[in-house]
Amino acid sequence: MSELNLPLLVVIVILLLYILNSIKILKEYERAVVFRLGRVRHDASGPGVILVFRPIDQIVRVSLRQEAMEVPSQDIITRDNVTLKVNAVITMRVVDPVKAVIEVSNYVYQTSQFAQTTLRSVLGEVDLDELLAHRDRLNQRIQTIIDGHTAPFGLKVVSVEVKQVDMPENMLRAMAKQAEAERERRAKIIHAEGEFNAAAKLVDAAQLMATQPMTLQLRYLQTLTEIGVEKNTTIVFPLPLEMLTLFNKTVGAMNPVAAPAIAAPDDKGSAQ
């Protein structure tokens, strides 16, 4: 009796081990493409527990997480004949695991090749200034083109970013000179605008003084105050002719006989 039970026990143990080995656990971000006798059994399985009965079943695990891939540096000649080295970073994810497995042998390598050719063709159609100033628009254009190539095998290109642009030394020096000249131009424009505004204010002040003579006297007194700050300054006060006439009238009124008359200077500067 024990001799009959031993083979049966061995068979049971083998079956249990086979069933345990057939149990596969897929994480939340994983999907499994199961081939049964060479054909896809059904849509991608997972996540969770699935049964894979070897050798009639074969399983291919596919990750649905985003992946970042760096495009190697590419030699690019822009439309204005400037030689550059440009590399980029592509972010992509699988949206159809079955197509990603059966439509292409290696979707990462395929996407890398598409990215390299697209990067050279798109950036070769623009000038250097456009490449540096409108990088976002070029990134969007490259992403659209690559995504059109990868859509048939279930891959979605989320974004493309031009990472680094290496320029020759002579081009860097030329750009530095251009930036310096631009700064000097702006400085001269700002200085000229300041001079224009100052001249306009002086014209307004002159017009105001012409209509209000008292403002000229106030300005005269303010200038004397500013000059008088220095102790070693000699100030010569000009005597207006009106004050001489007023002085003569005042003295003549007080003593009409004895008061000497102070004559105002004539046009030639001599007094009578």
C-alpha positions as CSV (number, residue, x, y, z in Angstrom):
1,M,0.0,0.0,0.0
2,S,2.8,2.4,0.9
3,E,4.5,1.5,-2.4
4,L,1.4,2.6,-4.4
5,N,1.1,5.9,-2.4
6,L,4.7,7.0,-3.0
7,P,4.4,7.6,-6.8
8,L,1.1,9.4,-6.3
9,L,2.6,11.6,-3.6
10,V,5.5,12.5,-6.0
11,V,3.0,13.4,-8.7
12,I,1.0,15.5,-6.4
13,V,4.1,17.3,-5.2
14,I,5.2,17.9,-8.8
15,L,1.7,19.3,-9.7
16,L,1.8,21.6,-6.7
17,L,5.2,22.9,-7.7
18,Y,4.1,23.4,-11.3
19,I,1.0,25.4,-10.2
20,L,3.0,27.5,-7.8
21,N,5.5,28.2,-10.5
22,S,2.7,29.2,-12.8
23,I,1.5,32.0,-10.5
24,K,2.8,35.4,-11.6
25,I,2.3,38.6,-9.7
26,L,2.2,41.9,-11.6
27,K,2.7,45.3,-10.0
28,E,0.3,48.1,-10.5
29,Y,2.5,49.7,-13.2
30,E,3.1,46.4,-15.0
31,R,1.2,44.6,-17.7
32,A,1.8,41.1,-19.2
33,V,1.5,40.1,-22.8
34,V,0.9,36.3,-22.7
35,F,1.6,34.2,-25.8
36,R,-0.1,30.7,-25.9
37,L,1.4,28.5,-28.5
38,G,2.9,31.6,-30.2
39,R,-0.3,33.6,-30.3
40,V,-1.4,36.4,-28.1
41,R,-3.9,34.9,-25.7
42,H,-5.9,38.0,-25.0
43,D,-5.3,41.6,-24.1
44,A,-2.5,42.6,-21.7
45,S,-3.0,41.0,-18.3
46,G,-2.5,42.6,-14.9
47,P,-2.0,44.0,-12.5
48,G,-2.4,41.3,-9.8
49,V,-2.2,37.6,-10.0
50,I,-2.2,35.7,-13.3
51,L,-1.5,32.1,-14.3
52,V,1.1,31.3,-16.9
53,F,1.3,27.6,-17.8
54,R,4.7,26.9,-19.3
55,P,5.9,25.7,-21.8
56,I,2.7,26.4,-23.8
57,D,2.6,30.0,-22.4
58,Q,5.2,32.7,-22.6
59,I,5.0,36.0,-20.8
60,V,6.5,39.4,-21.7
61,R,6.4,42.1,-19.0
62,V,5.8,45.7,-20.0
63,S,6.1,48.8,-17.8
64,L,3.6,51.6,-18.1
65,R,5.7,54.1,-16.3
66,Q,7.2,57.1,-18.0
67,E,10.7,56.7,-19.2
68,A,13.3,59.4,-19.9
69,M,15.7,58.8,-22.8
70,E,18.6,61.0,-23.7
71,V,19.2,61.5,-27.4
72,P,23.0,61.5,-28.2
73,S,24.6,64.8,-29.4
74,Q,23.9,65.4,-33.1
75,D,25.9,67.5,-35.5
76,I,23.5,70.1,-37.0
77,I,24.0,72.8,-39.6
78,T,21.4,75.5,-39.2
79,R,19.8,77.4,-42.0
80,D,22.4,80.3,-41.6
81,N,25.3,77.8,-41.9
82,V,26.2,77.5,-38.2
83,T,27.6,74.2,-37.0
84,L,26.2,73.0,-33.7
85,K,26.1,70.0,-31.4
86,V,22.6,69.5,-29.9
87,N,21.3,66.8,-27.7
88,A,17.8,66.3,-26.2
89,V,15.8,64.4,-23.6
90,I,12.6,62.5,-24.5
91,T,9.9,61.4,-22.1
92,M,7.7,58.6,-23.2
93,R,5.4,55.9,-22.0
94,V,3.7,52.8,-23.3
95,V,-0.1,53.1,-23.8
96,D,-0.7,49.8,-25.7
97,P,1.5,47.0,-24.3
98,V,0.4,44.5,-27.0
99,K,1.5,46.7,-29.9
100,A,4.7,47.6,-28.1
101,V,5.6,43.9,-28.0
102,I,4.4,42.6,-31.3
103,E,4.8,45.6,-33.6
104,V,8.4,46.5,-32.9
105,S,11.4,44.5,-31.6
106,N,12.8,47.2,-29.3
107,Y,10.6,50.4,-29.0
108,V,13.3,52.3,-27.0
109,Y,15.9,51.8,-29.7
110,Q,13.3,52.6,-32.4
111,T,12.3,55.8,-30.7
112,S,15.9,56.9,-30.3
113,Q,16.6,56.5,-34.0
114,F,13.4,58.5,-34.8
115,A,14.5,61.2,-32.4
116,Q,18.0,61.6,-33.8
117,T,16.8,62.0,-37.4
118,T,13.9,64.3,-36.4
119,L,16.3,66.5,-34.3
120,R,18.6,67.0,-37.3
121,S,15.9,67.7,-39.8
122,V,13.9,70.1,-37.7
123,L,16.8,72.1,-36.3
124,G,18.5,72.3,-39.7
125,E,15.5,74.3,-41.0
126,V,15.8,77.2,-38.6
127,D,18.3,80.0,-37.9
128,L,20.5,80.1,-34.9
129,D,18.6,83.0,-33.4
130,E,15.3,81.2,-33.8
131,L,16.8,78.1,-32.2
132,L,17.9,80.1,-29.1
133,A,14.8,82.3,-28.8
134,H,12.0,79.9,-29.7
135,R,13.1,76.6,-28.2
136,D,9.7,75.8,-26.8
137,R,8.0,75.9,-30.2
138,L,10.7,73.7,-31.7
139,N,10.4,71.2,-28.8
140,Q,6.7,71.0,-29.5
141,R,7.2,70.4,-33.2
142,I,9.8,67.7,-32.6
143,Q,7.5,66.0,-30.1
144,T,4.6,66.0,-32.6
145,I,6.7,64.4,-35.4
146,I,8.2,61.7,-33.1
147,D,4.8,60.9,-31.6
148,G,3.4,60.4,-35.1
149,H,6.2,57.8,-35.8
150,T,5.7,56.0,-32.5
151,A,1.9,55.9,-32.3
152,P,1.7,52.7,-34.5
153,F,3.5,50.6,-31.9
154,G,1.7,51.9,-28.9
155,L,4.1,54.4,-27.6
156,K,3.2,58.0,-26.5
157,V,5.9,60.7,-26.6
158,V,5.0,62.9,-23.7
159,S,7.6,65.7,-24.2
160,V,10.9,66.5,-26.0
161,E,13.3,69.0,-24.5
162,V,16.4,70.3,-26.3
163,K,18.9,69.9,-23.5
164,Q,22.2,71.5,-24.6
165,V,23.4,73.5,-27.6
166,D,27.2,73.6,-28.0
167,M,28.5,76.4,-30.3
168,P,32.0,77.0,-31.7
169,E,34.3,79.4,-29.8
170,N,34.3,82.0,-32.6
171,M,30.5,82.1,-32.5
172,L,30.5,82.6,-28.8
173,R,32.9,85.5,-29.1
174,A,30.7,87.1,-31.9
175,M,27.6,86.7,-29.7
176,A,29.4,88.3,-26.8
177,K,30.4,91.3,-29.0
178,Q,26.8,91.6,-30.2
179,A,25.4,91.6,-26.7
180,E,28.0,94.3,-25.6
181,A,27.1,96.5,-28.6
182,E,23.4,96.1,-27.8
183,R,24.0,97.2,-24.2
184,E,25.9,100.2,-25.4
185,R,23.2,101.1,-27.8
186,R,20.6,101.0,-25.1
187,A,22.8,103.1,-22.8
188,K,23.1,105.8,-25.4
189,I,19.4,105.8,-26.1
190,I,18.6,106.2,-22.4
191,H,21.2,109.0,-22.1
192,A,19.7,110.8,-25.1
193,E,16.2,110.4,-23.7
194,G,17.4,111.9,-20.4
195,E,19.0,114.9,-22.2
196,F,15.8,115.4,-24.1
197,N,13.6,115.4,-21.0
198,A,16.1,117.8,-19.2
199,A,16.0,120.2,-22.2
200,A,12.2,120.1,-22.2
201,K,12.1,120.9,-18.5
202,L,14.4,123.8,-19.1
203,V,12.2,125.2,-21.8
204,D,9.2,125.0,-19.5
205,A,11.1,126.7,-16.8
206,A,12.2,129.5,-19.2
207,Q,8.6,130.1,-20.3
208,L,7.5,130.3,-16.7
209,M,10.2,132.8,-15.8
210,A,9.2,134.9,-18.8
211,T,5.7,135.1,-17.5
212,Q,6.6,135.5,-13.8
213,P,9.6,137.8,-13.4
214,M,9.7,137.2,-9.6
215,T,10.7,133.6,-10.3
216,L,13.9,134.9,-11.8
217,Q,14.7,136.8,-8.7
218,L,14.0,133.8,-6.5
219,R,16.3,131.7,-8.7
220,Y,19.0,134.5,-8.4
221,L,18.7,134.4,-4.6
222,Q,18.9,130.6,-4.5
223,T,22.1,130.7,-6.7
224,L,23.7,133.2,-4.2
225,T,22.8,130.8,-1.4
226,E,24.5,127.9,-3.1
227,I,27.6,130.0,-3.9
228,G,27.8,131.3,-0.3
229,V,28.4,127.8,1.1
230,E,32.1,128.2,0.3
231,K,33.8,130.7,2.7
232,N,36.5,131.8,0.3
233,T,33.9,132.9,-2.3
234,T,33.7,136.6,-3.3
235,I,30.3,137.7,-4.5
236,V,29.9,140.8,-6.6
237,F,26.3,142.2,-6.4
238,P,25.3,144.1,-9.6
239,L,23.4,147.3,-8.8
240,P,20.4,147.8,-11.1
241,L,19.7,151.3,-12.6
242,E,16.3,151.3,-11.0
243,M,17.8,151.3,-7.5
244,L,20.0,154.4,-8.4
245,T,17.0,156.3,-9.7
246,L,15.1,155.4,-6.5
247,F,18.0,156.5,-4.3
248,N,18.3,159.9,-6.1
249,K,14.6,160.6,-5.7
250,T,14.7,159.7,-2.0
251,V,17.8,161.9,-1.2
252,G,16.3,164.8,-3.2
253,A,13.1,164.7,-1.3
254,M,14.9,164.8,2.0
255,N,17.3,167.7,1.2
256,P,16.7,169.3,-2.1
257,V,19.6,171.8,-1.8
258,A,22.5,170.0,-0.3
259,A,21.8,166.5,-1.7
260,P,24.3,165.6,-4.4
261,A,22.8,164.0,-7.4
262,I,24.1,160.6,-8.3
263,A,23.8,160.3,-12.0
264,A,23.1,157.1,-13.6
265,P,25.7,156.0,-16.1
266,D,24.8,156.7,-19.7
267,D,25.0,154.3,-22.5
268,K,28.8,154.7,-22.7
269,G,29.2,153.9,-19.0
270,S,30.2,157.5,-17.9
271,A,28.3,159.4,-15.2
272,Q,27.3,163.1,-15.6
